[in-house]
Amino acid sequence: MTELKELMGQMIAEWAKSKGKNVAIDEGRLSSQVSLAEEIYRRASSAENGTLFVLRAPTGFGKTEVLFAPFLYQFVARDWFAPRMYLVEPVNALLKQMEERARLYSELVSPTPTVGSDYGDTLKRTFLYTSVITLTTVDSAFYGFVAKRVMTWRERGGAETGRYSMPAGLLTGSYLVFDEAHLIQDQAFLGPRVMAKVVCSIVGAGGTVVFSSATLPDAMLKLFKEECEGLGAEIHVLPQPKVEREVRLTYTGKQVFEAECGEGEVIFVNTIERAIKMKEKCKGAVLLHSAMRKDDKEKVLEELKKGATLIATQTAEVGIDFDFVRVKTELAPMDSLIQRFGRVRKGVVEAEVYEVDNPLPYDGDVMNRTRGLVQSTRVIKAGDVDGLINKVYDDAIIERLSELGDTLYLSTVEYLHDLTLFSYPPESKPYLRPSNYVTLYLLRDDELEKVKKLYGKYQGTQDREERASLEEGIREILLNSSVKVSISLLNDYNKERLLTFLSNFDGRVLDGCLHSSSFLNDLDKDKILKRIGNSDECSDMIVLIDKDVYTPDLGLKGLIEAKAEVKESKKRRGRKK
């Protein structure tokens, strides 16, 4: 397919050009990329039934072009297998960069397909009906399939109404791509089990799905095969591309704080508090972690374009498309380490692995197995990755992890079993992750005043267009200041930690649910407690901050301090017993 090869060559060249680079195209790699894209297109366009494609490609291979090309090639060949494309990412952080690439690549074909994003943090919520190419998150795609009510509000008179996300038919008839699929894994192996059921249901109904990852364990692949075959759905594992890539590994046995801070490096630290401590040592570096406002994260990305040294948590394992000269990292599970090594894009990667005092936030057995492999391995080649990951995630580990999430999994299976087309969704609750999320909007006093002014105008008009415009203005301020905090359903630690943090504010925590009747009202401790970890209701809260609690360069320091308070409180309770 000469035209497909030309299209993919253009995609690679245009992306490099957009980053100010002139890249000589590697013809061997391009041929490999074209071969994979061609196979997806050929099988999808000729298949009588749905197909699940599994793409396991190393970091730095160029799988993004492989994922987009089959869909865009339809516009060249004028031979169609799907009218829409959904690109599904596991985390919000990946979407902005991917949307930029999607728009760039779409302009290479005619007519140019529209591109848009639709997930919880977009200004305009269109519930997956956005565009010809729609970028979304795993959670939003899942809610669409299970018809979860994603917005509720009170009308005059107190009646509750809302909006279901119900594009299951659209998903089934579309080209559906799950990118960086390994991140669906969790400490209870809940996400992979649930997604296997959902994805195989879509494929069984005739859908075309691509599951893509550089670090997909055989255990997850086995899960998909069993589930899809049980539904009579076809699964096709694409040939794994060969890439000349090498990681030279040094296990230091030291703590990361003993590391030197080199220019243009990326340094991974497993917890936010340790990352902040490392930032204080590396004065010229920039910091990136989950407890930073959205607008401050974007400022960090701008600094990285200038070649700054980055200190980061798991937030930067994927989606940070910058060329670092070296990677230094605390010990983490093998799949996480492989992703971290992939942040250095040159052929030979110099990587240093540092020890940790305890395995958290990761599983202890997974960390011990990884430690043994890191200690005995000096060079990792692209072809070694699957074997190393499978040595960590064998059947015994997967079985033990799964037991932790069995109750949540069975609840979701029951929900899916009771889900029917022409009725309201079941009253029970489906779970994709073993956690809920509380969204904090960290506002300065001046930002709160802007929100109050816009909300006053919003309440004072019944004009639909004006209200929509004012709501968009409010949401823009809130989203730019947003921080999502994960609340585990398996233990109460993070819940206690967040409650401790918020309880210290005494009247400076407000209702952040825009459509509630109490929007911007004070929340007392009981109301805060009710909000935390309860995803059945809006869990958004506005927190008025100052420099002692939050700074743009360090993030939410107050939450770190709350962690210490919770630990001390538990010690005291233990001594009393």
N, C-alpha and C positions, 0 to 999 in steps of 0.2 A: 504493500500500500504506500505508494510514493507520496500521495497527498497527505496521508496521516503523518509520515515522517517529516514532511515539510512543515506541517502544522506544529508538531511537537518541537521541532528545531526553532521555530519562531517563538514559541512559548518560553523556552529556555533563554533565548537571546533577549526577549523583551523584559523578562524578570531581572536579568543581570543588568540591563540598561537602566531600569528603573531605580537600581541601587547604585548607579554611577560606576558600573564595572563593564569592562569588555572581556567577555569570557569566550575563549576558544572552545567550541563544542567538542566534547569527547565522542567521536563517532562510534566507538565500541559500546560505550554506555548508552548512547542514543538508540542504537540498534536494539539493545536489550530492553529499553523503555518502550520502544515502538512495538516490539514483539509481545510484551505483556498487554499493552493497550489494545492491540489488534485482536488478541485472543478474547479479551473481555467483550469488545465490540462484536466480533464474529459470533460468539456463543450467545450473547444477549439478543442480537438481532435475528438469530435463526431458531432460538429455543421455543418450543411449544409450551413449556412450563417455566416457572421461575428458577433462578439460579443464585446460589450464594457463592461468591468468589472470595477466596482467602488469599491475601497478598502479604507475604512476609518479606519485606525488603529492608536492607540495612540502612541505618541513619546516613544521610548524605547521598543516597542513591538517586534521589529525584523522583520519589513516588508521587509527589503532588501532581506532576505533569501526567503521570500514568493514570491517576484517578480522574482528572478533568478531561483528558483527551477523548475517551470513548464517547462521552456525551457530546462534546463540541464537534467531533467528527461527523455527527449526524447532519450538521448544517452544511458540511462540505459534500458528503456523499448523497444527501437528500434521500436517505434511507433510515427510517426512524425506529427505535425500539423503546423510547421513553420520552414523554412530553416535558417532564420536569426532572430536575436534579436536586436532591437534598444532600448537603455536605454536613455531616454530624460530627461535632467535636466534643470530647469529654469535658473540656473546661472552657470558660468564657474567654480566657486569655488568648486562645488560638484564633478566635473568630475575626478580629480586626485585620490581622495580617492576611488570613485566608481570603477575606472579602476583597482586599486590595488585589490579590493575585487573580481571583475570580473575575473581577472587572477588567483587568488587564488582558487576560486570556480570552474573555468573551468578545472583546473588540476585534479579535483576529478573524472572526467568522461573520457571515451575513445570512439572514438578519441577526443583529446582535441581541442575544438573549438578555433579559433584565436580570439584575443581581440584587439581592437584599438579604438582610439578617433579621431573624425573628427568634427571640428568646427572652428570658425574664428581664434582662437589663437593656432592652431596646426602648427608644422613646415611643415608637408607635407599635403597639402589639396587634399583629394581624393573624396570629394563631396558625402559623405555617401556611398561610395563603399568600405569602409575600410576592414572590417573583418566579420566573422560570428556573433560576438557580437560587435556592434559599439556603443560607447558612444558619445552623441552629446548634443547640447543645443536645447531649444524650437525654437529659432530663426532659426537655421540651418535646423531643421526638417521642419519648416514652409516654408522656402525658397525652400527646396527640393520639397515640394508638389506644390507650386505655380510657379515653374520653374523660380525663380528670377535669373537674371544674377548677379553672386556673384563676378566675377573678370572681369575687363576690362583693356586693355592696347593698346598702339599704336604700330603698326608694322612699318617697314620702308616704307616711303611714306606717313605716317600720317593716314593710315586706322585704324579704331578702330575694335578690335576683343575682344574676351573674352570667358568666360565659364559659361554656365547655370548649376545650380544645379537641376537635373531632375530625381530623383529616386522615383517618385510617385508610380510607379509599385512595386518597392522593398518595400516601406513602406506598401503598401496594402497587400502584400503577406507575411509580417513578423509578428513577435510577438513584438508589439510596447508598451513600458512601459513609461508612463509619471509619473515621481517620484516628490514628493514634489509639487504636482500640484497646491496647494493653492497659490504659489508664482506667478502664471500667473495672479492673480488679480492685478488691478491697480486702480488709482484714477478716471478712467473713465469707468471701467468695460469693457474695450475694449478686452483685452486678452481672458477672458472666452468666450465672444460671438464669436470671430473669431475662437478660438480653438474648440468650439462646432461644428461649421460648418465643419472645416477641419477633426476633429476626426470622426464625424458621416459620412462624405463622405467616409473615409477609411473603417469604419465598414460596411457601406452600400455596399461597393465593395468587401466584404468578409474578411476584415482584423480582427485580434485579437488585441484589445487594452485594456490596464489596466491603469486606472487613479487612482493614489494613493496619499493620503494626510491624515495627522492627523487632519487637521482643514479645512474641506471642507464644506462651508455653504450650507444649503438646496437650497438656491437661485441658486447656480451654478449647483447643481444636477438637479433641475427642468429644467434649461436651456438645459442641455444635454438630458434629457428625451424628451422634446418637439422637439428638433432638430432631434434626432435619430429616434423617432417614425414617424416623418414626412417623413423620407427617408426609412422607413420600416426596419431600423436596430434594432437589439436586444440589450437591455441594461440590465445588471444583477448587482444589488447591492449586494455585498458579505456580509454575516453576520458580524456584528461588533464584534471583539474579546473583551473579558472581561479581563481587566488588573487591578490588585490591585495596584493602584498608587494614591498618595495623595499629593496635594500642599497645604501647610499651608501658607496662604497669610497674609501679613501685609501691609496695606496702611499707609504710614508714613505721608503724607501731606507735607513733606519737599522737598527741592531741593536735587538732587543727590550729590552735592558737600558737603553736610553735612554728607554723609555716611562714615563709617569707611572702610578702605581698608584691608579686611581680606585675609589671605593666602589661595590660591587655589580657590578663588571665580571668578565668571564671573560677570562683571558689564556692563550692556547695557546702552548706551547713544544714543539718537536719531539723533544727528547731529555730523558731524566731528569736528567742532570747539569746541563743548562741550566735546567731547571725548578727544581731545588734552588737554583741560583744566583739565580734570579729571586725565589724565596721569601725568600731572605735580604735582598733589597732591599725587598720589600713586606711589612713586618713584621706587619701585621694580617691578611694573606691566609691562606687555607688551601691546602694542596697535595694534588693527586691524581695518582697515576701507578701503573704496573703493579707496581713493586717496593715495594709497601706491603702489610702484612698485611691480610687480609680484614676483620678487625674494625676496623682503623684507617680503612679506606676508608669503612666505614659511619658512623663518627664524623664524618668530613668531610661526608658527606651531611646529617647532622643539623645541622651548623654552617651549611650552605648554606640551610637553612630559615629561618635568622635573617638572611639577606641578606648573608653574607660574600662578600668578593672571592675568586675561585677562580683559582689557577694550575694548569694541567693539561697533560698530554700527550694523545696520541690517545685515551686511555682515556675522555675526557669528550666525544668527538665525537658520540656517540649515547647515549641513555638517561639523560641528566642533565636531568630535567624541572623546571627552575627558570627563572624569568624574570630574566635578567641585563639590565642597562641598556645595556651596550656590549660589543663583542667586539674584542680585540686579539690578533693572531696572527702567528706567524712564517709565512713563505711555506711552502706545502704544495701537493700536487697539487690541482687544481681541485675534484675531488669531495670531498676532505677539507675544503677551504675552505668549500664550500657547506654542509656539515654543521656546521662550526664557526659560521658565520653564523647557522644555525638555532637556536643556543642562546639567541638574543635573540628573544623571541616577539612583540614588538610589531610593528606594521605597517611602520615605517621603521627599518631597522637601521643603526646607525653602526658601521662596521668599519674598523680600521686594520691594514694588512699590513706586517710588518717583514722585513728581509732576513736571510739566513743565510749563514754562511761556506762551507758545503758542503751538498750536497743530502741527505746521509744523514739518516735511514734510507730515503729515497725514491730513485727512479730519476732520474738526472741529466737525461735528455731530457724526461721528464714535468715536472720542475721548471722547466726552461728555457721550455717551451711555456706553462706556467702563468704564469710571471713576465711574459712578453710580454703575455698577456691582462690580467693585473692592472694592468700599467703603462698600458695603453691604455683601460681601462674605468673609468668613474666611477660608473655606476649599474647594478646588476644587478636586473632584474625577474624574477618567477617564470617567465615565458615564455622567458627568455633562458638558463635553466640547461642544458637539454639541448644547445643549440647550443655553449655554452662547453665542456662536458664532451667532446662529440664532436670538437671542435677539438684537444683534448689527446690523447684516446684514439682515434686513427684507425687504419686497417688496418695501416699500417707499424709503429706502436708496438706494437700487439697482436701482430703477427707476431714482432717482435724479442723481446718479453717471453716469448712462448710458447716460443721456442727454448730458453730457459734451463731450462724445466721439462719438455721433451719426454721425457726418459728416465723421470722419475717418472710422467708421464701414460701412457706406453706400458705401464709396469708395472701401473698400475691398470686399464687397458683389458684387459690380459691376465688379470688377476685376475677382473674382471667376466665375461669370456668363459668362464672355467673354473668359474664359480659355478653350482652346480646345487642343486635343492631338497632332494633326499633323499641328501645326502652331507655329509661334513665340508667346511668351507671350504677353498679351495686353500692350499697351503703358501706361495705367494708373498705379497707384502704390498701392500695397497692404500694409496694416498696421497691425501689431500684437500688438505693444505697442504704447502708446501715446507719444513716444519720439524717437529721433535719438541718436546715440552715436558717439562721437568724441574720437578717440584713440590718446593719447599723449604718445610719447616715451621720457621718461625723461633720457637723456644721460649726463654723465660726459664727459669732454673733451677727456679723453683717450678712452672712448667707441666710441665716434664719429670718432676718428682717425682709430680705427679698422674697423668700417663700411666703411669709405672712402677707405681704403686699399683693402678690399674685393670687393667693388663695382668697383674699378679701374680694378681689375683682371677680374671681371664679364663682363665689357664692352670690355675688350681686347681679349676675346676668343669667338669662335662660337661653341666650343665643347659642345654638349648638356648635357652630364653627368657632366662635369666640372662646367658649368653654374648652374646646379641644386644643386651641392654641395656648390658652393659659395653663392647662394641664400639662402640655408638652414642656412649657417653660419651667414649671415646678419640678417635673420629672428629670429634666436636664440637670438642674442644680443637685437634686438628690442622687442621681446616678453617678455624677462626677465625684461625689463625696462618699460613695458606698464602700462598705467592707462586709464581706460575708463570713460569718463565723459558723463552723461546723459543730453540731451538737450530736454526739454519738448516741445511738439507741441501745448500745450494748453496755454502757456504763454512764455514771453521772458526773464524771470528773469535769468535762468541759462545761456542762450545765452549771455546776457549782462555781466554776471559775468565772463564767460570764455573769452570773448573778452577783457574785462578789464584786466584780468590776462595776457593774451598773448601779449597785446599791450604794456605792461611794459618791454618787453624783447628787443625791438629795434634791429632787425637783428639776434637774437638768436633763431628764429623759422624757421625751415627748412621744405621743402616738405618731407613727410614721406611715400609717395606712391611709392613703390618699382618699379612698372612697368611703372611709368609715365616718360616722357622725361625730366622732371625737377627735378627728385629725388635729394635731398640734396641741392637744390637751396634755397636762402632766400625767405621767404614769407613776403610781406608787409601787412599792415593793411587790405587793400581791399581784398587781396587773402585769408587772415585768415578769414575774415568775410564771404566770399563765401564758405569756407570749413565748417564752423560751422553750424551744423544742416542740412547739405545737404547730405543725405545718398545716393543720386543718383550718386554722385561722391565719389571718395576715400577721406575720411575725416581725414586721418592719418597725424599727424604732429610731428616732432622731436623738442623737447624743450631742449636747453642746460641749465643745472641747476647748482646751487651752494648751499652751505650749508645754505644760508639765505633763500632759496626758498624751498628746500627739504632736509630732513634728514631721514635716515633709520628708526629711532625710532618714528618719529612723522608724516612722510608722507609729503604731498604737502601743506606746510604752506602758500605758495603764493596764492593759490586758496581761502583759508580762508580769507586772507587779502583783496582779490578782492571783496569778498562778502560785506565787510564793506564799500569799496569804492562805490559799486553800491548802497547800501542803502543811503549813504551820498549824492550821486549824485541825487537820486530820491527826497531826502529831499530838496535839493537846487532848483530842477526844480519845486517842489511844492510851495516853498516860492516865486519864480519868478512869478508864476501864480497869 
